Amino acid sequence: MTRAQASAATTTTALQLLLTAERLFAAHGLAGVSLRQIAVEAGSANNSAVAYHFGSKEGLVQAIFGYRLDQLLKRRELLRARVAPGDLRARLEAHLLPVFEIAESREGAYLSFLEQLQRDASSQPLLANPEAERSQAEFLADVQPLLAGVEPWLRQLRIQQVQLLSLHTAAERERALAAGQTGQLPFGLFVSTSLDAWVGYLTAPASNETQRFAGDAPNALTTRRTGRRR
């Protein structure tokens, strides 16, 4: 996101456009939403409002990331600073709690928006962000040594799966809260049970069956097992 886009996202009109776009993209994907539709849904009388503030659909997507990621990454850094060495559960919490908190805020639909981008192969380049990638690299570097009882190829696979499961679980909660659905777990219990599940999943020994399937897997998995693929 350019400096101009970052500045634009702080104005009332631009923020309304940004949040409306996030909600529409979350529901329909990038290809299913036009800039004109975003302006109309946001209540703007100017059909070119999005182009004026953000330049293009890609610029708007980058503005959404700029609006959301800065706060999320700062929160992760603060939580990470409090983690005791060797505490796997606390390290998971430092990385994932900010994601769960976004779902709880009931402002926008950021997690559902991310789900849509991940489903669309053509949107993958838009997910690239140096700061987010740095946070991810730190997370992997911190967590993998804490899984000494798990084979290296399986550590990486499980960590990736936990992150995807966390996103989908939080996005589902985000949608349920936005729709006013009753019967949701209290936030503290939701976070705690999720972390318990992820710790158990990450540290569980691989069964003989898993080892057998892994031995029969294609070259991609074999490469991951031998450590040549990072």
N, C-alpha and C positions, 0 to 999 in steps of 0.2 A: 504494500500500500504506500502511495506517495504521501509526502507531507501535506499536500493540499487535501488529499482524501481523508487523512487523519483529522485534519482541522475541520473539514466539512462534516464529519461524523459527529462532531460535538454540537452542531446546531440542532434546534428542535425539529426542523423540517427534515434534515438529513437523517437524524436518528429515527424518526418515524418511518422514513423510507427504508432504512436499514432493517429495522425490526419487522416491518411488513414483508420485505423480501425474504428474510430469514424464515418467517412462518410459511410463506408460499413455496419457497424452495424445499422446505422440509416436507411439505405435503405433496408436491408435484414434481420435484426435481428441477434442475436448471433448465432443461430443454422444454419443460412444460409451462414455463412462466415467461411472459414478455415484460419488457421494461414499462410499457404502457399500462399493463395490468397492475404492476406494482404501484405505479403512481395513482391509479384510480382507487385501488384498495387502501392506499395510505391517505386518501382524501385530498390529494393535490389537484388543483385546477389546471396545472401545467403538465401535459403528457410527456414532456421532455425533462421532467424534474430529475429523474435518475441520471440521465446523461449529463445534465448540468452539474450535479453534485459529485458523481462518481466516474463519469466518462464512458463506462461500458458495463456490461454484465460481469465481466471478469474483474473490473475495478470495484464493483459492488461486493463481489465475493471476498476480495482481499480486504475491503473495509470491514466486513463482518468479522473476519479473522482478527483484524487489528483491534476491533472493539472488544472482542471476547478474550483473545489469547493473552494480552498483556496482564490482565488481572489474574487469570488462571495460573500463568507461569510464575508470577510474583508470589502467589499464595503457595504454590508448590515449593518454592525456594525457602519460604519461612518455615513451612512444616518440615522440610528436609533438614533444616539446621537443628531441629530438636530431636532428630532420630538418634537413638543410641546405637553404636556399632553392633552389628550382628542381629538386630531386631527386624526380622523379615516382615512381620505384621505391621509394624510402625512405618517401615519404608513403603510398603504397599499403600498404607493410608495416606502418607504424604503425597503420593503420586495420584491416587484415585479420588480422595476426598474432594478436591476442588471440582472434579467432574460431577460428583454426586450433588455438590452444592449448587451447581448451575441448574440442575433439574429442579431443585427445591425452590429456586428463586421465583419461578413462574413468570419470568420475564423473557418472552421470546420462545424460540424452539431450536436452540443452537445444537443440541445433541441429535435431534431428529434430522436437522440440516446436515450434520456430519455423516449420519447414516446414509443419506441420499447420495452424497458425494462419493462415499466409499463404494456404493453399489454401481456407480456409473464410471466405466473405465475411461471415458473421455474426460471426466472431471479430475482424474488422478493428479495431473500436473498442478492443479490449483491447490492441492493439499500440501505442497512443498512449502515449508517455512523454516528458515535456519534456526530460529529460537526454539520452536517446537521440536525440531530434530535434535538440538543440543540437549533439551530436557529428556528426550527419549533415550539418547545415548547414555546420559548420566544414570537414568533408571536401570537400564540393562547392565551397566557396569557395576552398580550397587547390588542388584538382586542376584545376578548369576553366581557370584561366589557364595551366596547364602544357600545355594541349592547343591551343595557338594555331594549329597547322596543320590543325585539324579544325573543321568548321562548328559553330557554337554549338548548334544543335538536335541534332546528332549526338553532341556531347560529353556532354550530359546523358543521352541514351539509352544510350550505351555505359557510362557510369559506373554507371547503374542495373543494366544487364545484368551488369557485372562483379561487383557486390555480390550479385546473385542467384546467379550462377554460383559465387561463393566460398562462399555459404551451402550450396548443394546439394552442392558438392564436399566441403566439410568435414563436412556431415551424413552423406554416404555413407561417409566415412572413419570417422566416429564409430561408425556401425553396424557397419562391418567390424571395427574394433578391439574393440568390445563382444562381437562374435560369435567373436572369436579367429581370424579369417581370416588365413591366412598370405599372404606375397607382397606386403605393403604396402610402399610406398616408405619409406625412412628419413625421419623428420620433416623434417630440414633440406633434403633433396632435394625432398620434397613441397612445402614452402613456396617454395623457390627457383624450381622449375619453374613453379609456379602464378603467381608474381609476374612471371616472364619472359613468360609467356603473356598476362597481363593488360596489361602495358606494351605489348606488341606489338599487342594488340587495340585498346587505347585510342588509340594513335598512328598506326595504319594509315590511309593516305589512302582516302577513299571512292572506290569504283570508278565508272566512268561508268554502269554498270548501277544501282548504288545511287542515284546522283543522279537517274537517270531514274525509278526507282520512287518516290523521295521526291517528285519533282515531280508524280506522279500520285496521291499519297496523299490520304486524306480531310483535312478541315479541321483535325482535331486535330493532325496532323503539320505541316500548313502553319503553324498557330498556333505550334507549338513552334519551327519554323524561323525565324520572324520575331521570336522572342524575347518574344512577349506572354504566353506561358505559362511560368511559372518552375518 
